[in-house]
Amino acid sequence: MDEDEFDAFYNASYRRVCAQVYAMIGDSDEAAECVQEAFARAWAHRRKLSSVDYPEAWVRTTAYRLAVGRWRRKKYAGRAADRAVGVRMEMPAVDETHVALVAALKKLPEAQRQAIVLHHIADLPVHQVAAEVGAPTGTIKARLARGRATLAELLAEETPGAVWKEA
């Protein structure tokens, strides 16, 4: 993958991957930082990345693993956040249903949340979600079914009377 191809890949997928990682972890600033780091690693491994079937999946998985690693370090280290990060910027809420959806996604178990985001937000087929997560297709289908049921309950509790479109 040469420089122009990588630039095109970055421009085509950065925002989408940020949105997907944000939906998985629930923190837009952290998602943006992890996706930037994932793209920096992708640049360093661009020769290997050009042979991968789904380079966007590689970047998304790398960003998600970076986010999980950061979360673990913060949780178990018991120290203050990195000073280099600076003041946390708050993004204005898009709308009530978006906020409710992200809040409900945060309450799902990690495996269900990841399956829901990859299938419904990243629009990946079940077999590709299974390959990316490293779980059997049946397991992904079960996670999706349980996750959707739990999401429906959570969203009904948080926004009674709101109309939610079924996927």
C-alpha positions in Angstrom: 0.0 0.0 0.0 1.7 3.2 -1.1 1.2 6.7 0.4 -1.7 7.7 -1.9 -3.6 4.4 -1.3 -3.1 4.8 2.4 -4.4 8.4 2.3 -7.5 7.3 0.4 -8.0 4.4 2.9 -7.7 6.8 5.8 -10.0 9.5 4.4 -12.6 6.9 3.5 -12.7 5.1 6.8 -11.5 7.3 9.6 -14.8 8.8 10.6 -16.7 5.5 10.2 -14.2 3.7 12.4 -14.3 6.5 15.0 -18.0 6.2 15.2 -17.9 2.4 15.5 -15.2 2.4 18.3 -17.1 5.2 20.1 -20.2 3.0 20.0 -18.2 0.2 21.5 -16.5 2.1 24.3 -18.8 5.0 24.9 -16.2 7.8 25.0 -15.7 9.9 21.8 -12.3 11.4 22.8 -10.9 8.0 23.8 -12.2 6.5 20.6 -10.6 9.2 18.4 -7.3 8.8 20.1 -7.3 5.0 19.8 -8.3 5.2 16.1 -5.5 7.7 15.4 -3.0 5.4 17.1 -4.4 2.4 15.2 -3.9 4.3 11.9 -0.4 5.2 12.9 0.3 1.5 13.5 -1.4 0.7 10.2 1.0 3.1 8.5 3.9 1.4 10.1 2.6 -2.0 8.9 1.2 -0.9 5.5 3.0 -3.5 3.5 1.4 -6.3 5.6 -1.9 -4.4 5.7 -2.1 -4.4 1.9 -2.4 -8.2 1.9 -5.2 -8.2 4.5 -8.7 -8.8 3.2 -10.3 -6.1 5.3 -7.8 -3.4 6.4 -10.6 -1.4 8.0 -11.4 -4.4 10.3 -7.7 -4.5 11.2 -7.7 -0.8 12.2 -11.0 -1.2 14.0 -9.8 -4.2 16.0 -6.5 -2.5 16.8 -8.3 0.6 18.0 -10.7 -1.4 20.1 -7.8 -3.3 21.7 -6.0 -0.1 22.4 -9.1 1.3 24.1 -9.5 -1.8 26.2 -5.8 -1.7 27.1 -6.0 1.9 28.2 -9.1 1.2 30.2 -7.4 -1.6 32.0 -4.3 0.4 32.7 -6.4 3.3 34.1 -8.5 0.9 36.2 -5.7 -1.1 37.7 -3.0 1.5 38.0 -5.1 3.8 40.3 -3.4 6.9 39.1 -4.6 10.1 37.4 -5.2 10.3 33.7 -2.2 11.2 31.5 -1.4 14.9 31.7 -0.6 15.0 28.0 -4.2 14.3 27.2 -5.2 17.8 28.4 -8.6 19.0 29.3 -11.4 16.8 28.2 -13.6 18.3 25.5 -17.3 17.7 25.7 -19.1 17.1 22.4 -22.7 18.4 22.2 -25.3 15.7 22.1 -26.6 14.8 18.6 -30.1 14.1 19.8 -32.0 12.4 22.5 -32.3 9.0 20.8 -28.5 9.0 20.0 -27.7 9.7 23.6 -30.1 7.1 24.9 -28.7 4.5 22.5 -25.1 5.1 23.5 -26.1 5.0 27.2 -27.9 1.7 26.6 -25.0 0.3 24.7 -22.7 1.1 27.7 -24.9 -1.1 29.9 -24.6 -4.2 27.7 -21.9 -6.8 28.4 -18.8 -6.1 26.3 -19.2 -9.1 24.0 -22.9 -8.3 23.2 -22.0 -4.6 22.7 -19.2 -5.5 20.3 -21.4 -7.8 18.3 -24.2 -5.3 18.0 -21.9 -2.4 17.0 -20.0 -4.5 14.4 -23.2 -5.9 12.9 -25.6 -3.0 13.1 -23.4 0.1 13.1 -20.4 -1.2 11.1 -22.9 -3.1 8.9 -20.8 -6.3 8.8 -22.4 -9.6 8.1 -22.6 -12.2 10.9 -19.8 -14.4 9.5 -17.4 -11.4 9.3 -18.3 -10.3 12.8 -17.5 -13.8 13.9 -14.1 -13.8 12.1 -13.2 -10.4 13.5 -14.1 -11.3 17.1 -12.8 -14.8 16.9 -16.0 -16.5 18.0 -18.3 -19.1 16.2 -21.1 -17.7 14.0 -23.7 -19.3 16.4 -22.2 -17.4 19.3 -22.4 -14.1 17.5 -26.0 -14.8 16.6 -26.8 -15.5 20.3 -25.0 -12.4 21.4 -26.9 -10.3 18.8 -30.3 -11.8 19.9 -29.6 -11.3 23.6 -28.1 -7.8 23.0 -31.1 -6.7 20.9 -33.5 -7.9 23.6 -31.6 -6.2 26.4 -31.2 -3.0 24.3 -35.0 -2.9 23.6 -35.7 -3.2 27.4 -33.1 -0.5 28.2 -34.3 1.9 25.6 -38.0 1.4 26.6 -37.0 2.3 30.2 -34.9 5.4 29.2 -37.2 6.9 26.6 -40.8 5.8 27.2 -43.0 6.7 24.2 -40.0 7.1 21.8 -40.4 5.2 18.5 -37.4 3.0 17.8 -36.9 1.4 14.4 -36.2 -2.3 14.5 -33.1 -3.5 12.5 
